[in-house]
């Protein structure tokens, strides 16, 4: 499963059905986590310097 998800947004399994169902559920959970982070204003932003990239996260 991790290998399929690592292939990026164009990877979509088509069989077996149990694998498709598991993949779909994982993608839905990832999407929900992203939406939740955005609501908390913790979505990743573009940084302008390496120092900003190295700053500790805000609990997200």
C-alpha positions in Angstrom: 0.0 0.0 0.0 2.8 2.5 0.9 4.4 1.9 -2.4 1.2 2.7 -4.3 0.7 5.9 -2.3 4.3 6.8 -2.8 3.8 6.9 -6.6 1.9 10.1 -6.4 -1.5 11.4 -7.4 -1.7 9.5 -10.6 -1.5 6.1 -9.0 -4.9 4.5 -8.8 -5.2 0.8 -8.1 -7.9 -1.1 -10.0 -7.8 -4.6 -8.5 -8.2 -6.6 -6.3 -11.3 -4.9 -4.9 -10.2 -5.2 -1.3 -7.0 -3.3 -2.2 -8.9 -0.6 -4.1 -11.2 -0.2 -1.0 -8.3 0.0 1.4 -6.5 2.6 -0.9 -9.6 4.7 -1.2 -10.1 4.8 2.6 -6.5 5.8 3.2 -6.7 8.6 0.6 -9.9 9.9 2.3 -8.2 9.9 5.7 -5.2 11.8 4.3 -7.5 14.3 2.7 -9.4 14.8 6.0 -6.2 15.4 7.8 -5.1 18.1 5.3 -8.5 19.8 5.6 -8.2 19.7 9.4 -4.7 21.2 9.3 -5.9 24.0 7.0 -8.8 24.8 9.4 -6.3 25.1 12.2 -4.2 27.4 10.0 -1.3 25.0 10.0 -1.1 24.3 6.3 2.4 24.4 5.0 3.3 27.7 3.4 6.0 28.7 1.0 9.0 29.9 2.8 11.5 32.5 1.6 14.6 31.3 3.4 16.3 28.1 4.7 16.0 29.5 8.2 12.2 29.5 7.9 12.3 25.9 6.6 14.4 24.9 9.7 12.0 26.5 12.1 10.1 24.1 14.4 6.5 23.4 13.6 3.6 24.9 15.4 2.2 21.6 16.6 0.8 20.5 13.4 
